[in-house]
Amino acid sequence: MNKTFRLMDLVEGARNLVLEYTCVKKGENICIYADTNCDALVIEAIACAAKEAGAEVVVIVSSELDDPGDTGLIDPPKIARNAFYASDVVIGIVSVFKMQFSTKSVAKALKEHGVRFAYVGPNTSEELASEWARFPADLAFAIGKRTLADLQKGGHDITITDENGTNLKARVEPTDWHGAGIRGPLNKPGSYAVIPATTAGTTKIKQASGRIFVDFLEIFGPSAETCELVVEDNWITDVRGGPQATIFRDRIFSIENANLLSQIAWGFNPKGRINKCLQPPWDKNKMAMISRFAGVMHIGVGSTAFHQGEKGQFVSAMHTHAVLLKPTVSAGNRLIIEKGRITALDDPEIRALAKKYSDPDLDLTKQERVFKN
């Protein structure tokens, strides 16, 4: 039986996201943007948390954003865009994979107006009431710093494997790792994240070659179909598998530069309920959630101007993702992820920091993992 949630169930998660991750302050102008497909109770909870901080809050709910081409680059209506530009902070309830940071209006708000822009990852009542929405910001950013240190000490050579046969070799400059969990709280103009901010990754891949056996493609969701991406010198040169692979291959080869392997990233929030997100039906909200969960990797395909800059050499009109659920990742001789287990969670300093929280469910040994049939 599905639980009926009340506002009080969501308050703690909303406060955590708005105050600790987004750093909303008294007197700031906050725009909360949603479409008619969003959860009204989540909108109310986020607005209440921002008002509680003393901010001036405007809520805009537009007609549902329609993205028939699955580009993830749909601009909101003009009235919402103008509200973005006039705000100190925009908090999006719509999925980031519906209206990515690459979207023209979002990128303009960040780069030209210095707006801080946050998307709520747990954007349903059930998820905002869950443990991963309450994951402490200082602990998340400590995990991000530990991960960054390991990546930088490991050096340029990155290896990604999994039990399905994935074997990708890449080179990344140690200084080119970033991600919301590494950047820290949204307290500077132009900062952005999906909150809670628990990702690490890079969009600056110097070289990558190998084979990737994806668990699923973002545009289709979890599937029993096999899909293999063949990568040569940063470009996907073939997509092998069943009907979904054929559709995906036709799409990325029909759009200029859409077959570029553009991003390697993963989440490190150990409290996400991965198995629940894998249940049908699939939607972009679930992609925004699962890509933040510990050990889940999302590999970017296609790169927009937001990722490369306006003068980027291989800009594309498409940016989508392939997902690996239990990767093993190493940087040189440093093990970063082992079969989906984030090694930073076992760091003594991280474990000591986690102990300061009285909630026993913050025990980092309880990271949920996926076991496929």
C-alpha positions in Angstrom: 0.0 0.0 0.0 1.4 3.4 -1.0 2.0 5.8 1.9 0.2 9.2 1.8 2.8 11.9 2.6 2.3 15.1 4.5 4.2 18.3 4.4 5.9 17.5 7.8 7.4 14.3 6.3 9.3 16.4 3.7 10.4 19.3 5.9 13.8 17.8 7.0 14.9 16.9 3.5 13.7 20.2 2.1 15.6 22.2 4.8 18.7 20.2 4.1 18.7 20.8 0.4 17.7 24.5 0.6 19.8 25.6 3.5 22.8 23.3 3.6 23.4 22.6 -0.1 22.0 25.7 -1.8 22.9 28.1 1.0 19.7 30.2 0.7 19.9 33.3 2.8 17.7 36.0 4.2 16.6 38.6 1.7 17.6 36.6 -1.4 15.3 36.4 -4.4 14.4 32.8 -5.0 12.5 31.4 -8.0 11.1 27.9 -7.7 10.4 26.5 -11.2 8.2 23.4 -11.8 5.9 22.2 -14.5 2.4 20.6 -14.1 4.0 17.2 -14.0 5.8 18.0 -10.7 4.8 16.9 -7.2 2.9 19.8 -5.6 3.9 18.8 -2.1 7.6 18.9 -3.0 7.1 22.4 -4.5 5.4 23.5 -1.2 8.1 21.9 1.0 10.9 23.6 -0.9 9.1 27.0 -0.9 8.5 26.7 2.8 12.1 26.0 3.5 13.2 29.0 1.5 10.7 31.3 3.2 11.9 29.9 6.6 15.4 31.2 5.6 13.9 34.7 5.1 14.1 34.7 1.3 11.6 36.3 -1.0 10.1 33.4 -2.9 8.3 33.2 -6.3 6.9 29.9 -7.5 6.3 29.4 -11.2 4.4 26.3 -12.5 4.3 26.1 -16.3 2.6 23.7 -18.6 4.5 20.4 -18.8 7.7 20.7 -20.7 7.4 18.6 -23.8 10.6 17.0 -25.2 9.6 14.7 -28.0 13.2 14.4 -29.3 14.6 13.5 -25.9 17.2 16.3 -26.2 17.0 17.4 -22.6 17.4 20.9 -23.8 13.9 22.3 -23.6 13.6 26.0 -22.5 10.8 27.0 -20.2 8.3 29.7 -21.2 9.5 33.3 -21.5 8.0 34.4 -18.2 10.0 31.7 -16.4 13.2 32.6 -18.2 12.9 36.3 -17.2 12.3 35.2 -13.6 15.5 33.1 -13.7 17.5 36.2 -14.8 16.1 38.3 -12.0 16.8 35.8 -9.2 19.6 35.2 -6.9 18.8 31.5 -6.8 16.6 29.2 -9.0 15.5 25.9 -7.6 14.2 23.6 -10.3 11.7 20.9 -9.4 11.6 19.6 -13.0 14.2 17.0 -13.8 17.6 18.2 -14.8 17.5 15.7 -17.6 14.4 17.5 -19.0 16.0 20.9 -18.8 19.8 20.4 -18.5 22.3 23.1 -17.4 23.1 23.2 -21.2 19.6 24.6 -21.9 20.1 28.2 -23.3 18.1 30.0 -20.6 19.7 28.0 -17.8 23.2 28.6 -19.1 22.5 32.3 -19.6 21.2 32.6 -16.0 24.4 31.0 -14.8 27.0 32.7 -17.0 25.5 36.1 -17.6 23.5 36.8 -14.5 25.5 34.8 -11.9 22.4 33.0 -10.7 22.9 30.0 -8.4 20.9 27.1 -10.0 19.9 24.0 -8.2 17.8 21.1 -9.3 16.1 19.0 -6.6 17.1 15.4 -7.2 14.6 13.8 -4.9 11.6 15.6 -6.5 8.8 13.3 -5.4 7.2 13.3 -2.0 8.5 9.8 -1.3 12.1 10.6 -2.3 12.2 14.0 -0.5 11.1 12.2 2.7 13.8 9.6 2.3 17.3 9.2 3.7 19.2 10.4 0.6 17.5 13.8 0.7 18.7 14.2 4.2 22.3 13.2 3.6 24.5 15.8 5.4 26.2 18.4 3.1 29.5 18.5 5.0 29.7 14.7 4.8 28.9 14.7 1.1 31.6 17.4 0.3 34.1 15.5 2.5 33.5 12.4 0.3 33.9 14.6 -2.7 37.3 16.0 -1.5 38.5 12.5 -0.6 37.5 11.2 -4.1 39.3 14.1 -5.8 42.4 13.6 -3.8 42.5 9.9 -4.8 41.9 10.7 -8.5 44.7 13.3 -8.5 47.1 11.1 -6.8 46.3 8.3 -9.2 47.4 10.2 -12.2 46.2 10.4 -15.8 45.3 6.8 -16.6 41.7 5.8 -15.9 40.4 2.3 -16.2 36.7 1.4 -16.2 35.6 -2.2 -16.1 32.6 -4.3 -15.0 31.4 -7.8 -14.9 29.5 -7.4 -18.1 32.7 -7.0 -20.1 33.2 -3.3 -20.1 36.9 -2.3 -20.5 37.5 1.4 -21.2 40.9 3.0 -21.0 40.9 6.8 -20.7 43.3 9.7 -20.0 42.2 12.6 -17.9 44.3 15.5 -16.5 44.2 15.1 -12.7 43.2 18.8 -12.5 40.2 18.2 -14.8 38.0 16.4 -12.3 35.0 18.2 -11.1 31.3 17.6 -10.2 28.8 19.0 -7.7 30.2 17.0 -4.8 33.7 18.3 -5.5 32.7 21.9 -6.1 31.0 22.2 -2.7 28.0 24.2 -1.6 26.2 26.6 -3.9 27.5 29.8 -2.2 29.1 31.5 -5.2 27.5 33.4 -8.1 27.0 31.0 -11.1 27.4 27.8 -9.0 25.1 24.9 -9.9 24.2 21.4 -8.9 21.6 18.7 -8.6 21.0 18.6 -4.9 22.0 16.8 -2.7 25.3 17.5 -4.5 26.9 14.0 -4.6 28.7 13.5 -8.0 32.2 13.5 -9.3 33.4 13.4 -12.9 34.8 15.1 -15.9 33.8 16.5 -19.3 37.5 16.9 -20.3 38.6 13.5 -21.6 41.9 13.6 -23.4 41.6 10.1 -24.9 39.3 7.1 -24.5 39.1 3.8 -26.2 37.5 0.4 -25.5 34.1 -1.2 -25.1 31.3 -0.3 -22.8 28.5 -2.8 -22.1 25.8 -0.5 -20.7 23.2 -1.6 -18.2 20.8 0.8 -19.8 20.5 4.0 -21.9 18.9 7.1 -20.4 16.4 7.5 -23.2 15.0 4.0 -22.7 15.6 3.2 -19.0 16.3 -0.2 -17.5 16.2 -3.0 -20.0 17.2 -6.7 -20.4 18.6 -5.8 -23.9 22.4 -5.9 -24.3 23.9 -2.7 -25.6 27.6 -2.3 -26.4 29.3 1.0 -27.2 32.5 0.7 -29.2 34.8 3.6 -28.5 37.8 4.7 -30.5 39.8 7.8 -29.8 36.9 9.4 -27.9 34.3 8.6 -30.5 31.6 6.0 -30.4 32.1 4.2 -33.7 29.5 1.5 -33.3 26.5 0.5 -31.1 25.8 -3.2 -31.0 22.8 -5.0 -29.6 19.0 -5.2 -30.1 16.3 -2.8 -31.3 17.1 -0.2 -28.7 20.8 -0.2 -29.7 19.7 0.3 -33.4 17.5 3.2 -32.5 20.3 4.8 -30.4 22.9 4.2 -33.1 20.7 5.9 -35.7 20.1 8.8 -33.5 23.7 9.6 -32.5 25.0 9.2 -36.0 22.3 11.4 -37.5 23.2 14.4 -35.2 26.5 16.2 -35.7 29.1 15.2 -33.0 26.4 13.3 -31.0 28.6 10.2 -31.0 31.4 11.9 -28.9 32.2 10.2 -25.6 31.9 13.4 -23.6 31.6 12.7 -19.9 32.6 10.2 -17.2 30.8 10.7 -13.9 29.4 8.9 -10.9 27.4 9.4 -7.7 28.5 8.9 -4.1 25.3 9.2 -2.0 25.1 5.9 -0.3 21.5 6.3 0.8 19.8 6.2 -2.5 17.3 3.3 -3.1 18.7 2.0 -6.4 16.5 -1.0 -6.9 13.4 1.1 -6.4 14.4 3.5 -9.1 15.0 0.6 -11.5 11.3 -0.4 -11.3 9.0 0.6 -14.2 7.8 3.0 -15.4 11.0 4.9 -16.3 11.1 8.7 -16.5 13.7 11.5 -16.4 13.1 12.0 -12.7 14.6 8.6 -12.0 17.7 9.4 -14.0 18.3 12.5 -11.9 18.1 10.4 -8.8 20.0 7.3 -9.8 22.9 9.2 -11.2 23.6 10.6 -7.8 23.6 7.3 -6.0 26.8 5.8 -4.8 28.8 3.9 -7.4 26.3 4.4 -10.3 28.2 5.8 -13.4 26.7 7.9 -16.1 28.7 8.2 -19.3 27.9 11.3 -21.4 27.3 10.9 -25.1 27.4 14.2 -27.2 28.6 17.5 -25.8 26.8 20.8 -25.8 28.2 24.3 -25.7 27.7 24.4 -22.0 30.1 21.6 -21.5 32.7 22.7 -24.1 32.2 26.4 -24.2 30.8 28.4 -27.1 34.0 27.9 -29.1 34.2 24.2 -28.4 35.4 22.1 -31.4 32.8 19.3 -31.2 29.6 21.0 -29.9 26.4 18.9 -30.5 22.7 19.6 -30.1 22.4 16.4 -28.1 23.7 15.3 -24.7 22.5 12.0 -23.2 23.8 9.2 -21.0 24.6 5.5 -20.8 24.5 3.9 -17.3 26.7 1.4 -15.5 25.3 0.2 -12.2 28.4 -1.6 -10.8 31.6 -0.3 -12.4 35.1 -0.7 -11.1 37.1 2.4 -11.6 40.8 3.0 -11.0 43.1 6.0 -11.5 46.6 4.6 -11.9 47.0 2.3 -8.8 44.2 4.0 -6.9 41.0 2.2 -6.6 38.1 4.7 -6.8 35.1 2.3 -7.2 35.1 -1.4 -6.7 32.0 -3.2 -8.2 29.9 -0.2 -7.4 31.3 0.4 -3.9 32.8 3.9 -3.4 36.1 3.3 -1.7 36.1 6.8 -0.1 33.2 5.6 2.1 35.7 3.4 3.9 38.2 6.2 4.6 38.8 6.6 8.3 38.3 10.3 8.3 35.0 10.0 6.4 33.8 7.3 8.8 34.8 9.5 11.8 32.8 12.4 10.3 29.8 10.2 9.8 29.8 9.2 13.5 29.0 12.8 14.5 25.5 12.3 13.3 23.3 10.5 15.8 21.1 8.8 13.1 22.3 5.2 13.0 21.1 4.9 9.4 24.0 7.1 8.3 26.2 4.0 8.8 28.1 4.1 5.6 28.5 0.3 5.5 24.8 0.1 4.5 25.2 1.4 0.9 22.5 -0.3 -1.1 23.8 -2.3 -4.1 22.1 -3.8 -7.1 22.0 -7.5 -7.8 20.6 -8.2 -11.2 19.0 -11.6 -12.0 
